C-alpha cells in the first residue's frame, strides 16, 4: 500500500495536468505509451511469445490504434493499418515454418488491436466536447472505490466477505468502497453543475458509482487471489497459465471481427 500512495502522490498530479491542462494529443501519447508497455508485458515479459519482430509489430500497431483514435477514426486508414498488421503476422507465420503457433499470433493481435482499442476510449472521450470532464469519471471510478474499501476495511473490517476467494476482503470494506464511490460521483456531479454550468443526472451518477464499486471489488479480488501461494510447482503453474492464455487467444477471433467492424464508427453515435 505504501507503494500505491507514493505512485498516487507523484502520478495523480501529473495525470491531472495531462488530462485537464494539456491538449488531447498529450492524452493520446500517454495512452499509446501505456499500450506499448502492456504489449511488451503481455508477450515478452511473460514468455508467451518471445519473438522480437512480432513484438515490434505489435507495439507499432498499438501506437497506431491510439493515433487512429486521436485523428478521428477514419475507417479507411484503420482498415489499412489492420490489414498491414495482419500481413506482417501472416508473413512471420510463413517464415517460421510451423514453429510459430497460431494462438500466439492471436495473442499478438489482441495485444496490438484489442487492448489499444479499449484503452483508446480515453482518447475518444478526451477529444469530445468537455471531454476532460468525462475522462475524469473513468479515473474516479477506479481509484475512489479501491482506496475507500482499503482504508475502511483496515479501520472497521471484521467480517470476511469471501474468505476462500478473497481472504482479505471484508463486508465493511466492500460497503465502504461502494459508499465512497457513490459519494464521489455525486460530489463530482455537483461540482460540474455549479462550477462549470453543465447539465448532470444524479441518478446516473449513483448508478455509475455503484458500477464502479462493483468493478473495483472484482479487481481487488483478482489481485488477492493471484497473490495467494499455490500448491503447484512453478513449472506446472506456468503450464496452466500458458494453457489459459492460449484458450483466451483462440477465442479472440470474434473480438478481432468486432474491432474491424467498429472501424465504421458513426460520429452520430
Secondary structure, 3 states (H helix, E strand, C coil): CHHHHHHHHHHHHHHHHHHHHCCHHHHHHHHHHHHHHHHHHHHHHCCCCCCHHHHHHHHHHHHHHHHHHHCCCCHHHHHHHHHHHHHHHHHHHHHHCCCCCHHHHHHHHHHHHHHHHHHHHHHHHHCCCCHHHHHHHHHHHHHHHHHHHHHHHHHHCCCEEECCCEEEEEHHHHHHHHHHHHHHHHHHHHHHHHHCCCCCCHHHHHHHHHHHHHHHHHHHHHHHHHHCCCCCCHHHHHHHHHHHHHHHHHCCHHHHHHHHHHHHCCCCC
